Amino acid sequence: MPRMDERQPSPAIAQLQSRVERLLLRHHELLRTNALLSERVQALEAERDQMRQRLHDATQRIDRLLARLDQTSSISGEPDSQA
């Protein structure tokens, strides 16, 4: 009579073991994919924040230029084009 630790697992247990191993492998793959996606999200958020800052800076420069144009128009006595 074979000892307990020498017996081959039943087909159902072998199939279950195979499925568990595949699930563990898939789990590790998903963890890695999630980590890569998280890194990409962080990079895109940083890029977005940088672009927002650049837009803000450009808007401020344009506002300053418009203010200077308004001052120049009023100093030179040119008629207001909106009247």
N, CA, C and O atoms as a Maestro MAE file, in Angstrom:
{
 s_m_m2io_version
 :::
 2.0.0
}

f_m_ct {
 s_m_title
 :::
 protein
 m_atom[332] {
  # First column is atom index #
  i_m_mmod_type
  r_m_x_coord
  r_m_y_coord
  r_m_z_coord
  i_m_residue_number
  s_m_chain_name
  s_m_pdb_residue_name
  s_m_pdb_atom_name
  i_m_atomic_number
  :::
  1 25 0.837 -1.176 0.000 1 A "MET " " N  " 7
  2 3 0.000 0.000 0.000 1 A "MET " " CA " 6
  3 2 0.888 1.249 0.000 1 A "MET " " C  " 6
  4 15 1.790 1.361 0.831 1 A "MET " " O  " 8
  5 25 0.640 2.206 -0.941 2 A "PRO " " N  " 7
  6 3 1.487 3.399 -1.003 2 A "PRO " " CA " 6
  7 2 1.216 4.319 0.175 2 A "PRO " " C  " 6
  8 15 0.110 4.403 0.707 2 A "PRO " " O  " 8
  9 25 2.285 5.000 0.549 3 A "ARG " " N  " 7
  10 3 2.127 5.961 1.641 3 A "ARG " " CA " 6
  11 2 1.351 7.177 1.148 3 A "ARG " " C  " 6
  12 15 1.276 7.424 -0.056 3 A "ARG " " O  " 8
  13 25 0.773 7.939 2.081 4 A "MET " " N  " 7
  14 3 -0.074 9.077 1.738 4 A "MET " " CA " 6
  15 2 0.671 10.140 0.931 4 A "MET " " C  " 6
  16 15 0.113 10.715 -0.004 4 A "MET " " O  " 8
  17 25 1.933 10.404 1.289 5 A "ASP " " N  " 7
  18 3 2.656 11.472 0.616 5 A "ASP " " CA " 6
  19 2 3.180 11.051 -0.752 5 A "ASP " " C  " 6
  20 15 3.683 11.898 -1.491 5 A "ASP " " O  " 8
  21 25 3.080 9.776 -1.115 6 A "GLU " " N  " 7
  22 3 3.544 9.298 -2.408 6 A "GLU " " CA " 6
  23 2 2.411 9.180 -3.413 6 A "GLU " " C  " 6
  24 15 2.670 8.968 -4.598 6 A "GLU " " O  " 8
  25 25 1.193 9.307 -2.987 7 A "ARG " " N  " 7
  26 3 0.062 9.162 -3.899 7 A "ARG " " CA " 6
  27 2 -0.023 10.348 -4.837 7 A "ARG " " C  " 6
  28 15 0.325 11.469 -4.468 7 A "ARG " " O  " 8
  29 25 -0.480 10.102 -6.035 8 A "GLN " " N  " 7
  30 3 -0.731 11.163 -7.003 8 A "GLN " " CA " 6
  31 2 -2.050 11.843 -6.634 8 A "GLN " " C  " 6
  32 15 -2.999 11.177 -6.220 8 A "GLN " " O  " 8
  33 25 -2.109 13.161 -6.782 9 A "PRO " " N  " 7
  34 3 -3.368 13.833 -6.478 9 A "PRO " " CA " 6
  35 2 -4.434 13.401 -7.476 9 A "PRO " " C  " 6
  36 15 -4.137 13.014 -8.606 9 A "PRO " " O  " 8
  37 25 -5.660 13.475 -7.035 10 A "SER " " N  " 7
  38 3 -6.764 13.100 -7.921 10 A "SER " " CA " 6
  39 2 -6.815 14.084 -9.083 10 A "SER " " C  " 6
  40 15 -6.304 15.198 -8.970 10 A "SER " " O  " 8
  41 25 -7.421 13.689 -10.196 11 A "PRO " " N  " 7
  42 3 -7.511 14.607 -11.344 11 A "PRO " " CA " 6
  43 2 -8.201 15.923 -10.999 11 A "PRO " " C  " 6
  44 15 -7.821 16.975 -11.513 11 A "PRO " " O  " 8
  45 25 -9.191 15.872 -10.150 12 A "ALA " " N  " 7
  46 3 -9.893 17.108 -9.773 12 A "ALA " " CA " 6
  47 2 -8.968 18.035 -8.998 12 A "ALA " " C  " 6
  48 15 -8.983 19.248 -9.208 12 A "ALA " " O  " 8
  49 25 -8.170 17.474 -8.112 13 A "ILE " " N  " 7
  50 3 -7.246 18.307 -7.333 13 A "ILE " " CA " 6
  51 2 -6.135 18.836 -8.237 13 A "ILE " " C  " 6
  52 15 -5.732 19.992 -8.108 13 A "ILE " " O  " 8
  53 25 -5.641 18.006 -9.144 14 A "ALA " " N  " 7
  54 3 -4.607 18.459 -10.080 14 A "ALA " " CA " 6
  55 2 -5.135 19.589 -10.957 14 A "ALA " " C  " 6
  56 15 -4.423 20.558 -11.223 14 A "ALA " " O  " 8
  57 25 -6.371 19.465 -11.399 15 A "GLN " " N  " 7
  58 3 -6.986 20.520 -12.213 15 A "GLN " " CA " 6
  59 2 -7.151 21.799 -11.398 15 A "GLN " " C  " 6
  60 15 -6.879 22.892 -11.894 15 A "GLN " " O  " 8
  61 25 -7.589 21.665 -10.169 16 A "LEU " " N  " 7
  62 3 -7.747 22.816 -9.291 16 A "LEU " " CA " 6
  63 2 -6.402 23.489 -9.032 16 A "LEU " " C  " 6
  64 15 -6.300 24.716 -9.050 16 A "LEU " " O  " 8
  65 25 -5.381 22.685 -8.793 17 A "GLN " " N  " 7
  66 3 -4.050 23.229 -8.561 17 A "GLN " " CA " 6
  67 2 -3.566 24.002 -9.789 17 A "GLN " " C  " 6
  68 15 -2.984 25.078 -9.655 17 A "GLN " " O  " 8
  69 25 -3.801 23.466 -10.959 18 A "SER " " N  " 7
  70 3 -3.414 24.140 -12.197 18 A "SER " " CA " 6
  71 2 -4.143 25.472 -12.351 18 A "SER " " C  " 6
  72 15 -3.540 26.477 -12.726 18 A "SER " " O  " 8
  73 25 -5.411 25.471 -12.067 19 A "ARG " " N  " 7
  74 3 -6.194 26.708 -12.158 19 A "ARG " " CA " 6
  75 2 -5.717 27.746 -11.155 19 A "ARG " " C  " 6
  76 15 -5.629 28.929 -11.485 19 A "ARG " " O  " 8
  77 25 -5.409 27.324 -9.942 20 A "VAL " " N  " 7
  78 3 -4.911 28.248 -8.914 20 A "VAL " " CA " 6
  79 2 -3.577 28.851 -9.358 20 A "VAL " " C  " 6
  80 15 -3.354 30.051 -9.193 20 A "VAL " " O  " 8
  81 25 -2.702 28.033 -9.913 21 A "GLU " " N  " 7
  82 3 -1.411 28.539 -10.392 21 A "GLU " " CA " 6
  83 2 -1.604 29.550 -11.518 21 A "GLU " " C  " 6
  84 15 -0.915 30.569 -11.557 21 A "GLU " " O  " 8
  85 25 -2.538 29.278 -12.436 22 A "ARG " " N  " 7
  86 3 -2.811 30.228 -13.519 22 A "ARG " " CA " 6
  87 2 -3.390 31.533 -12.964 22 A "ARG " " C  " 6
  88 15 -3.043 32.623 -13.419 22 A "ARG " " O  " 8
  89 25 -4.277 31.404 -11.975 23 A "LEU " " N  " 7
  90 3 -4.850 32.601 -11.362 23 A "LEU " " CA " 6
  91 2 -3.784 33.434 -10.659 23 A "LEU " " C  " 6
  92 15 -3.804 34.662 -10.738 23 A "LEU " " O  " 8
  93 25 -2.862 32.778 -9.978 24 A "LEU " " N  " 7
  94 3 -1.777 33.504 -9.315 24 A "LEU " " CA " 6
  95 2 -0.895 34.224 -10.332 24 A "LEU " " C  " 6
  96 15 -0.490 35.366 -10.113 24 A "LEU " " O  " 8
  97 25 -0.605 33.557 -11.434 25 A "LEU " " N  " 7
  98 3 0.187 34.177 -12.490 25 A "LEU " " CA " 6
  99 2 -0.540 35.388 -13.060 25 A "LEU " " C  " 6
  100 15 0.055 36.447 -13.256 25 A "LEU " " O  " 8
  101 25 -1.819 35.220 -13.319 26 A "ARG " " N  " 7
  102 3 -2.622 36.328 -13.845 26 A "ARG " " CA " 6
  103 2 -2.689 37.472 -12.845 26 A "ARG " " C  " 6
  104 15 -2.632 38.641 -13.228 26 A "ARG " " O  " 8
  105 25 -2.807 37.142 -11.578 27 A "HIS " " N  " 7
  106 3 -2.833 38.157 -10.526 27 A "HIS " " CA " 6
  107 2 -1.541 38.988 -10.547 27 A "HIS " " C  " 6
  108 15 -1.588 40.215 -10.470 27 A "HIS " " O  " 8
  109 25 -0.412 38.323 -10.648 28 A "HIS " " N  " 7
  110 3 0.872 39.038 -10.698 28 A "HIS " " CA " 6
  111 2 0.976 39.893 -11.960 28 A "HIS " " C  " 6
  112 15 1.502 41.006 -11.917 28 A "HIS " " O  " 8
  113 25 0.480 39.379 -13.070 29 A "GLU " " N  " 7
  114 3 0.476 40.171 -14.305 29 A "GLU " " CA " 6
  115 2 -0.382 41.419 -14.147 29 A "GLU " " C  " 6
  116 15 0.005 42.503 -14.582 29 A "GLU " " O  " 8
  117 25 -1.536 41.267 -13.530 30 A "LEU " " N  " 7
  118 3 -2.422 42.410 -13.328 30 A "LEU " " CA " 6
  119 2 -1.820 43.429 -12.364 30 A "LEU " " C  " 6
  120 15 -1.984 44.635 -12.551 30 A "LEU " " O  " 8
  121 25 -1.130 42.953 -11.341 31 A "LEU " " N  " 7
  122 3 -0.452 43.877 -10.425 31 A "LEU " " CA " 6
  123 2 0.586 44.709 -11.174 31 A "LEU " " C  " 6
  124 15 0.679 45.920 -10.975 31 A "LEU " " O  " 8
  125 25 1.357 44.062 -12.026 32 A "ARG " " N  " 7
  126 3 2.387 44.775 -12.795 32 A "ARG " " CA " 6
  127 2 1.741 45.761 -13.770 32 A "ARG " " C  " 6
  128 15 2.193 46.898 -13.901 32 A "ARG " " O  " 8
  129 25 0.690 45.322 -14.444 33 A "THR " " N  " 7
  130 3 -0.014 46.218 -15.368 33 A "THR " " CA " 6
  131 2 -0.576 47.416 -14.615 33 A "THR " " C  " 6
  132 15 -0.489 48.547 -15.092 33 A "THR " " O  " 8
  133 25 -1.146 47.177 -13.455 34 A "ASN " " N  " 7
  134 3 -1.695 48.267 -12.652 34 A "ASN " " CA " 6
  135 2 -0.600 49.247 -12.238 34 A "ASN " " C  " 6
  136 15 -0.806 50.461 -12.269 34 A "ASN " " O  " 8
  137 25 0.560 48.722 -11.850 35 A "ALA " " N  " 7
  138 3 1.672 49.594 -11.466 35 A "ALA " " CA " 6
  139 2 2.115 50.449 -12.646 35 A "ALA " " C  " 6
  140 15 2.368 51.643 -12.482 35 A "ALA " " O  " 8
  141 25 2.211 49.850 -13.840 36 A "LEU " " N  " 7
  142 3 2.604 50.611 -15.024 36 A "LEU " " CA " 6
  143 2 1.570 51.677 -15.362 36 A "LEU " " C  " 6
  144 15 1.925 52.801 -15.718 36 A "LEU " " O  " 8
  145 25 0.295 51.325 -15.251 37 A "LEU " " N  " 7
  146 3 -0.760 52.300 -15.523 37 A "LEU " " CA " 6
  147 2 -0.754 53.433 -14.498 37 A "LEU " " C  " 6
  148 15 -0.993 54.589 -14.847 37 A "LEU " " O  " 8
  149 25 -0.485 53.108 -13.256 38 A "SER " " N  " 7
  150 3 -0.411 54.152 -12.219 38 A "SER " " CA " 6
  151 2 0.732 55.114 -12.507 38 A "SER " " C  " 6
  152 15 0.582 56.324 -12.340 38 A "SER " " O  " 8
  153 25 1.869 54.585 -12.938 39 A "GLU " " N  " 7
  154 3 2.995 55.448 -13.305 39 A "GLU " " CA " 6
  155 2 2.615 56.353 -14.464 39 A "GLU " " C  " 6
  156 15 2.951 57.537 -14.466 39 A "GLU " " O  " 8
  157 25 1.918 55.805 -15.447 40 A "ARG " " N  " 7
  158 3 1.508 56.596 -16.613 40 A "ARG " " CA " 6
  159 2 0.535 57.691 -16.202 40 A "ARG " " C  " 6
  160 15 0.634 58.819 -16.687 40 A "ARG " " O  " 8
  161 25 -0.400 57.376 -15.319 41 A "VAL " " N  " 7
  162 3 -1.353 58.384 -14.836 41 A "VAL " " CA " 6
  163 2 -0.606 59.513 -14.134 41 A "VAL " " C  " 6
  164 15 -0.915 60.686 -14.346 41 A "VAL " " O  " 8
  165 25 0.372 59.171 -13.302 42 A "GLN " " N  " 7
  166 3 1.142 60.202 -12.607 42 A "GLN " " CA " 6
  167 2 1.893 61.084 -13.596 42 A "GLN " " C  " 6
  168 15 1.947 62.302 -13.427 42 A "GLN " " O  " 8
  169 25 2.472 60.474 -14.628 43 A "ALA " " N  " 7
  170 3 3.198 61.253 -15.636 43 A "ALA " " CA " 6
  171 2 2.247 62.184 -16.379 43 A "ALA " " C  " 6
  172 15 2.577 63.345 -16.624 43 A "ALA " " O  " 8
  173 25 1.074 61.680 -16.736 44 A "LEU " " N  " 7
  174 3 0.102 62.515 -17.439 44 A "LEU " " CA " 6
  175 2 -0.437 63.635 -16.554 44 A "LEU " " C  " 6
  176 15 -0.674 64.744 -17.032 44 A "LEU " " O  " 8
  177 25 -0.631 63.350 -15.276 45 A "GLU " " N  " 7
  178 3 -1.078 64.403 -14.356 45 A "GLU " " CA " 6
  179 2 -0.024 65.489 -14.218 45 A "GLU " " C  " 6
  180 15 -0.354 66.674 -14.171 45 A "GLU " " O  " 8
  181 25 1.237 65.095 -14.152 46 A "ALA " " N  " 7
  182 3 2.318 66.079 -14.062 46 A "ALA " " CA " 6
  183 2 2.370 66.926 -15.338 46 A "ALA " " C  " 6
  184 15 2.548 68.143 -15.277 46 A "ALA " " O  " 8
  185 25 2.213 66.273 -16.484 47 A "GLU " " N  " 7
  186 3 2.208 67.003 -17.753 47 A "GLU " " CA " 6
  187 2 1.029 67.968 -17.817 47 A "GLU " " C  " 6
  188 15 1.175 69.104 -18.265 47 A "GLU " " O  " 8
  189 25 -0.143 67.512 -17.366 48 A "ARG " " N  " 7
  190 3 -1.332 68.366 -17.346 48 A "ARG " " CA " 6
  191 2 -1.111 69.586 -16.462 48 A "ARG " " C  " 6
  192 15 -1.451 70.706 -16.843 48 A "ARG " " O  " 8
  193 25 -0.541 69.365 -15.279 49 A "ASP " " N  " 7
  194 3 -0.292 70.469 -14.355 49 A "ASP " " CA " 6
  195 2 0.683 71.474 -14.951 49 A "ASP " " C  " 6
  196 15 0.520 72.684 -14.793 49 A "ASP " " O  " 8
  197 25 1.698 70.959 -15.638 50 A "GLN " " N  " 7
  198 3 2.666 71.845 -16.282 50 A "GLN " " CA " 6
  199 2 1.995 72.663 -17.389 50 A "GLN " " C  " 6
  200 15 2.252 73.859 -17.524 50 A "GLN " " O  " 8
  201 25 1.146 72.024 -18.165 51 A "MET " " N  " 7
  202 3 0.444 72.740 -19.232 51 A "MET " " CA " 6
  203 2 -0.522 73.782 -18.667 51 A "MET " " C  " 6
  204 15 -0.669 74.868 -19.227 51 A "MET " " O  " 8
  205 25 -1.172 73.448 -17.564 52 A "ARG " " N  " 7
  206 3 -2.057 74.430 -16.915 52 A "ARG " " CA " 6
  207 2 -1.262 75.650 -16.456 52 A "ARG " " C  " 6
  208 15 -1.711 76.786 -16.610 52 A "ARG " " O  " 8
  209 25 -0.092 75.410 -15.898 53 A "GLN " " N  " 7
  210 3 0.741 76.519 -15.436 53 A "GLN " " CA " 6
  211 2 1.200 77.366 -16.615 53 A "GLN " " C  " 6
  212 15 1.207 78.594 -16.539 53 A "GLN " " O  " 8
  213 25 1.580 76.708 -17.701 54 A "ARG " " N  " 7
  214 3 2.005 77.457 -18.888 54 A "ARG " " CA " 6
  215 2 0.853 78.284 -19.445 54 A "ARG " " C  " 6
  216 15 1.055 79.425 -19.860 54 A "ARG " " O  " 8
  217 25 -0.348 77.724 -19.458 55 A "LEU " " N  " 7
  218 3 -1.522 78.464 -19.920 55 A "LEU " " CA " 6
  219 2 -1.780 79.663 -19.019 55 A "LEU " " C  " 6
  220 15 -2.053 80.763 -19.501 55 A "LEU " " O  " 8
  221 25 -1.694 79.447 -17.714 56 A "HIS " " N  " 7
  222 3 -1.895 80.540 -16.758 56 A "HIS " " CA " 6
  223 2 -0.870 81.650 -16.998 56 A "HIS " " C  " 6
  224 15 -1.223 82.829 -17.026 56 A "HIS " " O  " 8
  225 25 0.392 81.273 -17.171 57 A "ASP " " N  " 7
  226 3 1.443 82.267 -17.410 57 A "ASP " " CA " 6
  227 2 1.192 83.032 -18.708 57 A "ASP " " C  " 6
  228 15 1.345 84.252 -18.754 57 A "ASP " " O  " 8
  229 25 0.806 82.310 -19.763 58 A "ALA " " N  " 7
  230 3 0.535 82.964 -21.047 58 A "ALA " " CA " 6
  231 2 -0.653 83.912 -20.933 58 A "ALA " " C  " 6
  232 15 -0.634 85.006 -21.497 58 A "ALA " " O  " 8
  233 25 -1.685 83.495 -20.205 59 A "THR " " N  " 7
  234 3 -2.858 84.348 -20.017 59 A "THR " " CA " 6
  235 2 -2.480 85.626 -19.281 59 A "THR " " C  " 6
  236 15 -2.958 86.708 -19.621 59 A "THR " " O  " 8
  237 25 -1.631 85.502 -18.284 60 A "GLN " " N  " 7
  238 3 -1.190 86.696 -17.554 60 A "GLN " " CA " 6
  239 2 -0.397 87.627 -18.461 60 A "GLN " " C  " 6
  240 15 -0.569 88.844 -18.397 60 A "GLN " " O  " 8
  241 25 0.468 87.073 -19.305 61 A "ARG " " N  " 7
  242 3 1.245 87.917 -20.226 61 A "ARG " " CA " 6
  243 2 0.316 88.647 -21.199 61 A "ARG " " C  " 6
  244 15 0.507 89.831 -21.478 61 A "ARG " " O  " 8
  245 25 -0.674 87.946 -21.705 62 A "ILE " " N  " 7
  246 3 -1.626 88.569 -22.636 62 A "ILE " " CA " 6
  247 2 -2.420 89.663 -21.929 62 A "ILE " " C  " 6
  248 15 -2.639 90.736 -22.491 62 A "ILE " " O  " 8
  249 25 -2.847 89.394 -20.707 63 A "ASP " " N  " 7
  250 3 -3.587 90.412 -19.952 63 A "ASP " " CA " 6
  251 2 -2.731 91.654 -19.735 63 A "ASP " " C  " 6
  252 15 -3.223 92.776 -19.855 63 A "ASP " " O  " 8
  253 25 -1.456 91.461 -19.416 64 A "ARG " " N  " 7
  254 3 -0.559 92.616 -19.228 64 A "ARG " " CA " 6
  255 2 -0.389 93.389 -20.537 64 A "ARG " " C  " 6
  256 15 -0.392 94.620 -20.531 64 A "ARG " " O  " 8
  257 25 -0.240 92.680 -21.656 65 A "LEU " " N  " 7
  258 3 -0.112 93.352 -22.951 65 A "LEU " " CA " 6
  259 2 -1.373 94.128 -23.296 65 A "LEU " " C  " 6
  260 15 -1.289 95.250 -23.794 65 A "LEU " " O  " 8
  261 25 -2.542 93.545 -23.036 66 A "LEU " " N  " 7
  262 3 -3.797 94.252 -23.297 66 A "LEU " " CA " 6
  263 2 -3.918 95.495 -22.427 66 A "LEU " " C  " 6
  264 15 -4.391 96.536 -22.883 66 A "LEU " " O  " 8
  265 25 -3.492 95.385 -21.182 67 A "ALA " " N  " 7
  266 3 -3.537 96.548 -20.287 67 A "ALA " " CA " 6
  267 2 -2.611 97.643 -20.811 67 A "ALA " " C  " 6
  268 15 -2.961 98.823 -20.781 67 A "ALA " " O  " 8
  269 25 -1.435 97.254 -21.289 68 A "ARG " " N  " 7
  270 3 -0.516 98.254 -21.843 68 A "ARG " " CA " 6
  271 2 -1.091 98.898 -23.091 68 A "ARG " " C  " 6
  272 15 -0.927 100.100 -23.301 68 A "ARG " " O  " 8
  273 25 -1.762 98.113 -23.921 69 A "LEU " " N  " 7
  274 3 -2.392 98.674 -25.116 69 A "LEU " " CA " 6
  275 2 -3.480 99.667 -24.738 69 A "LEU " " C  " 6
  276 15 -3.606 100.719 -25.365 69 A "LEU " " O  " 8
  277 25 -4.263 99.343 -23.722 70 A "ASP " " N  " 7
  278 3 -5.303 100.264 -23.261 70 A "ASP " " CA " 6
  279 2 -4.690 101.563 -22.764 70 A "ASP " " C  " 6
  280 15 -5.206 102.644 -23.046 70 A "ASP " " O  " 8
  281 25 -3.586 101.458 -22.021 71 A "GLN " " N  " 7
  282 3 -2.915 102.658 -21.517 71 A "GLN " " CA " 6
  283 2 -2.362 103.479 -22.673 71 A "GLN " " C  " 6
  284 15 -2.476 104.704 -22.668 71 A "GLN " " O  " 8
  285 25 -1.772 102.831 -23.651 72 A "THR " " N  " 7
  286 3 -1.200 103.528 -24.798 72 A "THR " " CA " 6
  287 2 -2.290 104.230 -25.590 72 A "THR " " C  " 6
  288 15 -2.091 105.351 -26.059 72 A "THR " " O  " 8
  289 25 -3.429 103.593 -25.743 73 A "SER " " N  " 7
  290 3 -4.544 104.191 -26.483 73 A "SER " " CA " 6
  291 2 -5.058 105.430 -25.769 73 A "SER " " C  " 6
  292 15 -5.325 106.448 -26.408 73 A "SER " " O  " 8
  293 25 -5.199 105.356 -24.464 74 A "SER " " N  " 7
  294 3 -5.745 106.495 -23.731 74 A "SER " " CA " 6
  295 2 -4.733 107.632 -23.652 74 A "SER " " C  " 6
  296 15 -5.131 108.796 -23.621 74 A "SER " " O  " 8
  297 25 -3.465 107.337 -23.621 75 A "ILE " " N  " 7
  298 3 -2.421 108.382 -23.563 75 A "ILE " " CA " 6
  299 2 -2.328 109.107 -24.890 75 A "ILE " " C  " 6
  300 15 -2.186 110.329 -24.921 75 A "ILE " " O  " 8
  301 25 -2.405 108.378 -25.973 76 A "SER " " N  " 7
  302 3 -2.227 108.996 -27.284 76 A "SER " " CA " 6
  303 2 -3.475 109.753 -27.732 76 A "SER " " C  " 6
  304 15 -3.427 110.477 -28.727 76 A "SER " " O  " 8
  305 25 -4.574 109.602 -27.026 77 A "GLY " " N  " 7
  306 3 -5.777 110.341 -27.349 77 A "GLY " " CA " 6
  307 2 -6.550 109.749 -28.515 77 A "GLY " " C  " 6
  308 15 -7.410 110.408 -29.098 77 A "GLY " " O  " 8
  309 25 -6.247 108.532 -28.843 78 A "GLU " " N  " 7
  310 3 -6.990 107.909 -29.949 78 A "GLU " " CA " 6
  311 2 -8.428 107.668 -29.499 78 A "GLU " " C  " 6
  312 15 -8.682 107.350 -28.338 78 A "GLU " " O  " 8
  313 25 -9.348 107.819 -30.417 79 A "PRO " " N  " 7
  314 3 -10.742 107.577 -30.029 79 A "PRO " " CA " 6
  315 2 -10.936 106.093 -29.676 79 A "PRO " " C  " 6
  316 15 -10.293 105.196 -30.223 79 A "PRO " " O  " 8
  317 25 -11.822 105.905 -28.771 80 A "ASP " " N  " 7
  318 3 -12.112 104.554 -28.325 80 A "ASP " " CA " 6
  319 2 -12.838 103.817 -29.444 80 A "ASP " " C  " 6
  320 15 -13.856 104.304 -29.936 80 A "ASP " " O  " 8
  321 25 -12.344 102.668 -29.851 81 A "SER " " N  " 7
  322 3 -12.940 101.950 -30.975 81 A "SER " " CA " 6
  323 2 -14.265 101.303 -30.608 81 A "SER " " C  " 6
  324 15 -14.991 100.857 -31.497 81 A "SER " " O  " 8
  325 25 -14.593 101.239 -29.353 82 A "GLN " " N  " 7
  326 3 -15.836 100.589 -28.942 82 A "GLN " " CA " 6
  327 2 -16.990 101.572 -28.845 82 A "GLN " " C  " 6
  328 15 -18.127 101.154 -28.627 82 A "GLN " " O  " 8
  329 25 -16.737 102.848 -28.998 83 A "ALA " " N  " 7
  330 3 -17.786 103.845 -28.860 83 A "ALA " " CA " 6
  331 2 -18.598 103.978 -30.115 83 A "ALA " " C  " 6
  332 15 -19.529 104.781 -30.166 83 A "ALA " " O  " 8
  :::
 }
 m_bond[331] {
  # First column is bond index #
  i_m_from
  i_m_to
  i_m_order
  :::
  1 1 2 1
  2 2 3 1
  3 3 4 2
  4 3 5 1
  5 5 6 1
  6 6 7 1
  7 7 8 2
  8 7 9 1
  9 9 10 1
  10 10 11 1
  11 11 12 2
  12 11 13 1
  13 13 14 1
  14 14 15 1
  15 15 16 2
  16 15 17 1
  17 17 18 1
  18 18 19 1
  19 19 20 2
  20 19 21 1
  21 21 22 1
  22 22 23 1
  23 23 24 2
  24 23 25 1
  25 25 26 1
  26 26 27 1
  27 27 28 2
  28 27 29 1
  29 29 30 1
  30 30 31 1
  31 31 32 2
  32 31 33 1
  33 33 34 1
  34 34 35 1
  35 35 36 2
  36 35 37 1
  37 37 38 1
  38 38 39 1
  39 39 40 2
  40 39 41 1
  41 41 42 1
  42 42 43 1
  43 43 44 2
  44 43 45 1
  45 45 46 1
  46 46 47 1
  47 47 48 2
  48 47 49 1
  49 49 50 1
  50 50 51 1
  51 51 52 2
  52 51 53 1
  53 53 54 1
  54 54 55 1
  55 55 56 2
  56 55 57 1
  57 57 58 1
  58 58 59 1
  59 59 60 2
  60 59 61 1
  61 61 62 1
  62 62 63 1
  63 63 64 2
  64 63 65 1
  65 65 66 1
  66 66 67 1
  67 67 68 2
  68 67 69 1
  69 69 70 1
  70 70 71 1
  71 71 72 2
  72 71 73 1
  73 73 74 1
  74 74 75 1
  75 75 76 2
  76 75 77 1
  77 77 78 1
  78 78 79 1
  79 79 80 2
  80 79 81 1
  81 81 82 1
  82 82 83 1
  83 83 84 2
  84 83 85 1
  85 85 86 1
  86 86 87 1
  87 87 88 2
  88 87 89 1
  89 89 90 1
  90 90 91 1
  91 91 92 2
  92 91 93 1
  93 93 94 1
  94 94 95 1
  95 95 96 2
  96 95 97 1
  97 97 98 1
  98 98 99 1
  99 99 100 2
  100 99 101 1
  101 101 102 1
  102 102 103 1
  103 103 104 2
  104 103 105 1
  105 105 106 1
  106 106 107 1
  107 107 108 2
  108 107 109 1
  109 109 110 1
  110 110 111 1
  111 111 112 2
  112 111 113 1
  113 113 114 1
  114 114 115 1
  115 115 116 2
  116 115 117 1
  117 117 118 1
  118 118 119 1
  119 119 120 2
  120 119 121 1
  121 121 122 1
  122 122 123 1
  123 123 124 2
  124 123 125 1
  125 125 126 1
  126 126 127 1
  127 127 128 2
  128 127 129 1
  129 129 130 1
  130 130 131 1
  131 131 132 2
  132 131 133 1
  133 133 134 1
  134 134 135 1
  135 135 136 2
  136 135 137 1
  137 137 138 1
  138 138 139 1
  139 139 140 2
  140 139 141 1
  141 141 142 1
  142 142 143 1
  143 143 144 2
  144 143 145 1
  145 145 146 1
  146 146 147 1
  147 147 148 2
  148 147 149 1
  149 149 150 1
  150 150 151 1
  151 151 152 2
  152 151 153 1
  153 153 154 1
  154 154 155 1
  155 155 156 2
  156 155 157 1
  157 157 158 1
  158 158 159 1
  159 159 160 2
  160 159 161 1
  161 161 162 1
  162 162 163 1
  163 163 164 2
  164 163 165 1
  165 165 166 1
  166 166 167 1
  167 167 168 2
  168 167 169 1
  169 169 170 1
  170 170 171 1
  171 171 172 2
  172 171 173 1
  173 173 174 1
  174 174 175 1
  175 175 176 2
  176 175 177 1
  177 177 178 1
  178 178 179 1
  179 179 180 2
  180 179 181 1
  181 181 182 1
  182 182 183 1
  183 183 184 2
  184 183 185 1
  185 185 186 1
  186 186 187 1
  187 187 188 2
  188 187 189 1
  189 189 190 1
  190 190 191 1
  191 191 192 2
  192 191 193 1
  193 193 194 1
  194 194 195 1
  195 195 196 2
  196 195 197 1
  197 197 198 1
  198 198 199 1
  199 199 200 2
  200 199 201 1
  201 201 202 1
  202 202 203 1
  203 203 204 2
  204 203 205 1
  205 205 206 1
  206 206 207 1
  207 207 208 2
  208 207 209 1
  209 209 210 1
  210 210 211 1
  211 211 212 2
  212 211 213 1
  213 213 214 1
  214 214 215 1
  215 215 216 2
  216 215 217 1
  217 217 218 1
  218 218 219 1
  219 219 220 2
  220 219 221 1
  221 221 222 1
  222 222 223 1
  223 223 224 2
  224 223 225 1
  225 225 226 1
  226 226 227 1
  227 227 228 2
  228 227 229 1
  229 229 230 1
  230 230 231 1
  231 231 232 2
  232 231 233 1
  233 233 234 1
  234 234 235 1
  235 235 236 2
  236 235 237 1
  237 237 238 1
  238 238 239 1
  239 239 240 2
  240 239 241 1
  241 241 242 1
  242 242 243 1
  243 243 244 2
  244 243 245 1
  245 245 246 1
  246 246 247 1
  247 247 248 2
  248 247 249 1
  249 249 250 1
  250 250 251 1
  251 251 252 2
  252 251 253 1
  253 253 254 1
  254 254 255 1
  255 255 256 2
  256 255 257 1
  257 257 258 1
  258 258 259 1
  259 259 260 2
  260 259 261 1
  261 261 262 1
  262 262 263 1
  263 263 264 2
  264 263 265 1
  265 265 266 1
  266 266 267 1
  267 267 268 2
  268 267 269 1
  269 269 270 1
  270 270 271 1
  271 271 272 2
  272 271 273 1
  273 273 274 1
  274 274 275 1
  275 275 276 2
  276 275 277 1
  277 277 278 1
  278 278 279 1
  279 279 280 2
  280 279 281 1
  281 281 282 1
  282 282 283 1
  283 283 284 2
  284 283 285 1
  285 285 286 1
  286 286 287 1
  287 287 288 2
  288 287 289 1
  289 289 290 1
  290 290 291 1
  291 291 292 2
  292 291 293 1
  293 293 294 1
  294 294 295 1
  295 295 296 2
  296 295 297 1
  297 297 298 1
  298 298 299 1
  299 299 300 2
  300 299 301 1
  301 301 302 1
  302 302 303 1
  303 303 304 2
  304 303 305 1
  305 305 306 1
  306 306 307 1
  307 307 308 2
  308 307 309 1
  309 309 310 1
  310 310 311 1
  311 311 312 2
  312 311 313 1
  313 313 314 1
  314 314 315 1
  315 315 316 2
  316 315 317 1
  317 317 318 1
  318 318 319 1
  319 319 320 2
  320 319 321 1
  321 321 322 1
  322 322 323 1
  323 323 324 2
  324 323 325 1
  325 325 326 1
  326 326 327 1
  327 327 328 2
  328 327 329 1
  329 329 330 1
  330 330 331 1
  331 331 332 2
  :::
 }
}
